[in-house]
């Protein structure tokens, strides 16, 4: 096919498969089940590939629940910080399990959910997050119940628990510490449920992660309390599987050399702005090394629309490609129409190396997103 017009996200199935095989191995060795966290990645064009390795999906809203059931299959877990009366029945109709964030919500909707498994989110009040913005155990957190005495009183209403206190955690030792805290604090009630989800944020598909040790620890946890363990990998499912392709539109200098590409961090890689981090350049013989340094900037009118500062082997020219790696997580699910900048297309690189365009956006999509 002819060269794709940038900007676009390129999902590489061969790289995705590496994560999938590690997830499948952990499931087989530990007995845990892995559910794709749709809040991180919901590009359903690869769901028929991913569902060969994973047990289902977990969600944060009605629309994610429906997407998981319709496009992924397997088990469909529903969770929301708060369900509204006009959506609860549709959520239940599309879910195998529903997890409530609070005892109030559990009591309010227990009859609506009487025919499916019910769970409660528990906040262990410790986490691995280094960002207050994303810390589920932050001061005054609204995410989950923590009072053991209150939890004990509603045990007849539930079948399981969900804990989510690992955030971008690449350390098995830290994971083990978090899980030990959960065992010591909530062991009394863990014995009385059928299943426990340990949430996401555990980077067990990362390089050099002690995956056998991780699987053994999960099995030990499961056997100790007689429960089915669930994992909710988001980033761990898709890490390093997607690049973001852009093209240089203009070149300038204001003390530092800069280039402007046909994209925007606020519109297309929003987490860079939220967490004030740099995109990771896809390093090759041209990117990421050399004596020519540039600020790579976006095309929106936001002054701080900057991907980062990088070195290149040779001077950049208008029309050159600039590629970023590891851009699947929290990118396509957060992209927006800021400044009316067109959405990136979505393409898939198949296992045989062919590239397939699966989604392209245009002016009418922009118009229909507004009113």
C-alpha positions as CSV (number, residue, x, y, z in Angstrom):
1,X,0.0,0.0,0.0
2,X,1.1,3.6,-0.5
3,X,2.8,5.4,2.4
4,X,0.4,6.5,5.1
5,X,-0.3,10.1,5.8
6,X,1.1,11.2,9.2
7,X,0.3,11.6,12.0
8,X,-0.7,8.0,12.9
9,X,-0.5,5.5,15.6
10,X,1.1,2.2,14.4
11,X,0.3,-0.9,16.5
12,X,2.9,-3.6,15.9
13,X,1.4,-7.0,16.4
14,X,4.8,-8.7,16.7
15,X,5.6,-6.5,19.6
16,X,2.2,-6.8,21.1
17,X,2.5,-10.6,20.9
18,X,5.5,-10.5,23.2
19,X,3.4,-9.0,26.0
20,X,0.5,-11.4,25.3
21,X,2.7,-14.4,25.6
22,X,4.1,-13.2,28.9
23,X,0.5,-12.6,30.2
24,X,-0.6,-16.1,29.0
25,X,2.4,-17.6,30.7
26,X,1.6,-15.9,34.0
27,X,-2.0,-17.1,33.8
28,X,-1.0,-20.7,33.1
29,X,1.6,-20.8,35.9
30,X,-0.3,-18.9,38.6
31,X,-4.0,-19.7,37.8
32,X,-4.7,-16.0,37.8
33,X,-6.9,-14.5,35.0
34,X,-5.8,-11.3,33.1
35,X,-8.4,-8.7,32.0
36,X,-7.5,-5.9,29.6
37,X,-8.0,-2.5,31.3
38,X,-9.9,-0.5,28.7
39,X,-9.2,2.8,30.4
40,X,-5.6,2.4,29.1
41,X,-6.1,0.9,25.7
42,X,-9.4,0.3,23.8
43,X,-8.4,0.0,20.2
44,X,-10.7,-2.8,19.3
45,X,-9.2,-3.6,15.9
46,X,-6.6,-5.8,17.7
47,X,-9.1,-7.3,20.3
48,X,-9.5,-10.5,18.1
49,X,-5.7,-11.0,18.5
50,X,-5.5,-10.1,22.2
51,X,-8.5,-12.2,23.3
52,X,-6.6,-15.4,22.3
53,X,-4.3,-14.7,25.2
54,X,-6.4,-12.8,27.8
55,X,-9.5,-13.8,29.8
56,X,-11.6,-10.6,29.1
57,X,-11.8,-6.9,30.0
58,X,-12.4,-4.6,32.9
59,X,-13.9,-1.2,32.5
60,X,-14.5,2.2,34.2
61,X,-17.8,3.2,32.5
62,X,-20.9,2.0,30.8
63,X,-19.4,2.5,27.3
64,X,-16.3,0.6,28.2
65,X,-18.4,-2.3,29.6
66,X,-20.3,-2.5,26.3
67,X,-17.2,-2.3,24.2
68,X,-15.6,-5.1,26.1
69,X,-18.5,-7.4,25.8
70,X,-19.2,-6.6,22.1
71,X,-15.6,-6.5,20.8
72,X,-13.4,-8.5,23.1
73,X,-15.7,-11.2,24.7
74,X,-14.7,-13.5,27.5
75,X,-15.3,-12.2,31.0
76,X,-16.6,-8.6,31.3
77,X,-16.0,-6.8,34.6
78,X,-17.8,-3.5,35.3
79,X,-16.4,-0.9,37.6
80,X,-17.2,2.8,38.1
81,X,-16.4,5.4,40.7
82,X,-20.2,6.0,40.7
83,X,-23.0,4.5,38.7
84,X,-26.0,6.7,37.8
85,X,-29.6,5.4,38.0
86,X,-30.2,5.7,34.3
87,X,-27.2,3.5,33.4
88,X,-27.0,0.8,36.1
89,X,-29.4,-1.7,34.4
90,X,-27.5,-1.4,31.1
91,X,-24.2,-1.9,32.9
92,X,-25.5,-5.1,34.6
93,X,-26.9,-6.4,31.3
94,X,-23.5,-6.3,29.7
95,X,-21.3,-7.5,32.7
96,X,-20.4,-10.8,34.3
97,X,-19.2,-9.1,37.5
98,X,-19.9,-5.6,38.8
99,X,-17.6,-3.9,41.3
100,X,-18.9,-1.0,43.4
101,X,-16.6,1.8,44.6
102,X,-18.5,2.4,47.8
103,X,-20.8,0.6,50.3
104,X,-23.4,3.3,49.6
105,X,-23.5,2.3,45.9
106,X,-23.4,-1.4,46.7
107,X,-26.5,-1.0,48.9
108,X,-28.3,1.2,46.5
109,X,-27.9,-1.1,43.5
110,X,-27.7,-4.6,45.1
111,X,-31.1,-5.5,43.8
112,X,-30.3,-4.3,40.2
113,X,-27.3,-6.5,40.3
114,X,-28.8,-9.5,42.1
115,X,-28.3,-11.8,39.1
116,X,-24.5,-11.2,38.6
117,X,-21.5,-11.4,40.8
118,X,-20.9,-8.3,42.9
119,X,-17.7,-6.9,44.3
120,X,-16.4,-4.0,46.3
121,X,-13.3,-1.8,45.8
122,X,-11.1,-1.7,48.8
123,X,-8.5,1.0,49.4
124,X,-5.5,-0.4,51.3
125,X,-4.3,3.2,51.8
126,X,-0.8,2.5,50.5
127,X,0.3,2.6,46.9
128,X,3.4,2.7,44.6
129,X,2.3,5.9,42.8
130,X,4.9,8.7,42.5
131,X,2.2,11.1,41.2
132,X,-0.3,12.6,43.6
133,X,-2.7,13.0,40.6
134,X,-2.8,9.3,40.0
135,X,-2.4,8.0,43.6
136,X,-5.4,5.9,44.6
137,X,-4.3,6.1,48.2
138,X,-3.8,9.9,48.2
139,X,-5.1,11.9,51.2
140,X,-8.9,12.0,51.3
141,X,-9.1,9.4,48.5
142,X,-12.6,8.7,47.2
143,X,-11.4,5.4,45.6
144,X,-12.7,2.4,47.6
145,X,-13.6,1.5,51.2
146,X,-11.0,1.0,53.8
147,X,-12.8,0.5,57.2
148,X,-12.5,-3.3,57.9
149,X,-15.5,-3.2,60.3
150,X,-17.8,-1.6,57.7
151,X,-16.6,-4.1,55.1
152,X,-17.3,-7.1,57.3
153,X,-20.9,-6.0,57.7
154,X,-21.6,-6.1,54.0
155,X,-19.9,-9.4,53.2
156,X,-23.2,-11.2,52.5
157,X,-23.8,-8.8,49.6
158,X,-20.6,-9.4,47.7
159,X,-18.6,-12.2,46.1
160,X,-15.2,-10.5,45.7
161,X,-12.9,-7.5,46.2
162,X,-10.9,-5.3,43.9
163,X,-7.6,-3.6,45.1
164,X,-5.8,-1.2,42.8
165,X,-2.7,0.3,44.5
166,X,0.1,-0.5,42.0
167,X,0.8,2.4,39.7
168,X,3.6,2.1,37.1
169,X,5.3,-0.4,39.4
170,X,8.3,-2.2,37.8
171,X,9.5,-3.8,41.0
172,X,8.5,-7.3,42.1
173,X,9.7,-6.5,45.6
174,X,7.4,-3.5,45.9
175,X,4.5,-5.6,44.5
176,X,5.2,-8.2,47.1
177,X,5.3,-5.6,49.8
178,X,1.9,-4.2,48.7
179,X,0.3,-7.6,48.5
180,X,1.7,-8.6,52.0
181,X,0.1,-5.4,53.4
182,X,-3.2,-6.4,51.8
183,X,-2.9,-9.9,53.3
184,X,-2.1,-8.6,56.8
185,X,-4.8,-5.9,56.8
186,X,-7.7,-7.7,55.1
187,X,-6.9,-11.4,55.5
188,X,-9.9,-11.9,57.8
189,X,-12.3,-11.0,55.0
190,X,-10.3,-12.3,52.0
191,X,-11.1,-15.9,53.3
192,X,-14.8,-15.1,52.9
193,X,-15.0,-14.1,49.2
194,X,-14.6,-16.1,45.9
195,X,-12.3,-13.8,44.0
196,X,-10.0,-10.8,44.3
197,X,-8.8,-8.5,41.6
198,X,-5.3,-6.9,42.2
199,X,-5.9,-4.2,39.5
200,X,-3.3,-3.0,37.1
201,X,-0.1,-0.9,37.2
202,X,2.1,-4.0,37.6
203,X,4.7,-4.0,34.9
204,X,5.3,-7.7,34.8
205,X,5.8,-7.8,31.0
206,X,8.8,-5.5,31.3
207,X,12.3,-6.4,30.6
208,X,14.0,-8.6,33.3
209,X,10.9,-8.7,35.5
210,X,11.1,-11.9,37.6
211,X,8.0,-13.4,36.0
212,X,8.2,-16.8,37.6
213,X,8.6,-15.3,41.0
214,X,5.6,-13.1,40.3
215,X,3.4,-16.1,39.1
216,X,4.4,-18.1,42.2
217,X,3.5,-15.2,44.5
218,X,0.1,-14.9,42.8
219,X,-0.5,-18.7,43.2
220,X,0.5,-18.5,46.9
221,X,-2.0,-15.7,47.5
222,X,-4.7,-17.6,45.7
223,X,-4.1,-20.9,47.6
224,X,-3.8,-19.2,51.0
225,X,-7.2,-17.6,50.7
226,X,-9.0,-20.0,48.4
227,X,-9.8,-17.3,45.8
228,X,-9.6,-16.8,42.1
229,X,-7.1,-14.0,41.4
230,X,-7.6,-11.4,38.6
231,X,-5.1,-9.0,37.2
232,X,-6.1,-5.9,35.2
233,X,-3.0,-5.1,33.0
234,X,-3.3,-1.9,31.0
235,X,0.2,-0.7,30.1
236,X,1.6,-4.1,30.8
237,X,-0.6,-5.4,27.9
238,X,0.6,-3.0,25.3
239,X,3.9,-1.6,26.5
240,X,6.4,-0.9,23.6
241,X,3.8,-2.2,21.0
242,X,2.9,1.1,19.3
243,X,4.8,3.9,17.7
244,X,3.5,7.4,16.9
245,X,4.6,8.7,13.5
246,X,4.9,12.4,12.7
247,X,6.4,14.6,10.0
248,X,8.4,17.8,10.3
249,X,6.5,20.8,9.0
250,X,8.7,23.7,9.9
251,X,12.1,24.5,11.4
252,X,13.2,27.4,13.5
253,X,15.6,28.7,16.2
254,X,15.1,30.7,19.4
255,X,18.4,30.2,21.1
256,X,17.7,26.5,20.6
257,X,16.9,24.8,17.4
258,X,13.3,23.5,17.1
259,X,11.1,21.7,14.6
260,X,7.3,21.6,14.4
261,X,5.6,18.4,13.6
262,X,2.1,17.6,12.3
263,X,0.8,16.6,15.7
264,X,0.1,18.0,19.2
265,X,0.8,16.6,22.6
266,X,-2.4,18.1,24.0
267,X,-4.5,16.6,21.3
268,X,-2.7,13.3,20.7
269,X,-0.4,12.3,23.6
270,X,-2.2,14.1,26.5
271,X,-0.5,12.2,29.3
272,X,2.8,14.0,28.4
273,X,1.2,17.3,29.3
274,X,-0.6,16.0,32.4
275,X,2.5,14.4,33.9
276,X,5.0,16.9,32.4
277,X,7.0,14.1,30.8
278,X,8.8,13.7,27.4
279,X,7.8,11.4,24.7
280,X,10.3,8.6,24.1
281,X,12.0,8.8,20.7
282,X,12.0,5.6,18.6
283,X,15.8,5.2,18.5
284,X,17.4,4.0,15.2
285,X,20.3,5.1,13.1
286,X,18.8,8.5,12.6
287,X,16.9,9.2,15.9
288,X,18.2,9.5,19.4
289,X,21.9,10.0,18.8
290,X,24.3,12.3,17.0
291,X,25.3,16.0,17.3
292,X,22.2,17.7,16.1
293,X,19.8,18.6,18.9
294,X,16.2,19.9,18.5
295,X,13.2,20.7,20.5
296,X,10.4,18.7,18.8
297,X,7.2,20.8,19.1
298,X,3.6,20.3,18.3
299,X,1.5,22.4,15.9
300,X,-1.2,23.7,18.3
301,X,-1.2,27.2,19.7
302,X,-0.4,25.9,23.3
303,X,3.0,27.4,24.1
304,X,4.1,24.3,25.9
305,X,3.2,21.9,23.2
306,X,6.6,20.2,23.2
307,X,7.3,16.5,22.8
308,X,10.8,16.8,24.1
309,X,14.4,17.6,23.2
310,X,16.3,15.0,21.2
311,X,19.5,14.4,19.3
312,X,19.7,13.3,15.7
313,X,22.4,11.9,13.4
314,X,22.0,14.6,10.8
315,X,20.2,18.0,10.5
316,X,16.4,17.6,10.3
317,X,14.7,18.8,7.1
318,X,11.1,19.7,6.4
319,X,9.4,16.4,5.4
320,X,11.5,14.2,7.7
321,X,9.8,11.5,9.8
322,X,10.0,11.8,13.6
323,X,8.8,8.6,15.4
324,X,8.0,8.1,19.0
325,X,7.8,4.7,20.8
326,X,5.6,3.2,23.5
327,X,2.6,5.4,22.7
328,X,-0.3,2.9,23.0
329,X,-1.2,3.5,26.6
330,X,-3.5,6.4,27.5
331,X,-3.1,8.0,24.1
332,X,-5.8,6.8,21.7
333,X,-8.3,6.7,24.6
334,X,-7.5,10.4,25.4
335,X,-7.0,12.0,22.0
336,X,-9.2,15.1,21.4
337,X,-10.0,17.8,18.9
338,X,-8.1,20.7,20.6
339,X,-7.5,23.5,18.0
340,X,-9.3,21.4,15.4
341,X,-6.1,19.6,14.8
342,X,-7.0,16.4,12.9
343,X,-6.9,13.1,14.7
344,X,-4.1,10.7,13.9
345,X,-5.1,7.7,11.9
346,X,-4.7,4.2,13.4
347,X,-2.8,1.5,11.6
348,X,-1.8,-2.1,12.4
349,X,1.4,-3.8,11.4
350,X,0.5,-7.5,11.0
351,X,2.8,-10.4,12.0
352,X,3.9,-10.7,8.3
353,X,5.0,-7.1,8.2
354,X,2.2,-5.7,6.1
355,X,0.6,-2.4,7.4
356,X,-3.2,-2.0,7.4
357,X,-5.0,1.3,7.9
358,X,-8.0,0.7,10.2
359,X,-9.2,4.2,11.0
360,X,-8.9,7.6,9.4
361,X,-10.5,10.8,10.7
362,X,-11.7,13.8,8.8
363,X,-13.5,17.1,9.1
364,X,-16.9,15.5,9.5
365,X,-15.7,13.6,12.6
366,X,-14.6,17.0,14.0
367,X,-18.0,18.6,13.2
368,X,-19.9,15.6,14.7
369,X,-18.0,15.8,18.0
370,X,-19.5,19.2,18.6
371,X,-22.9,20.7,18.2
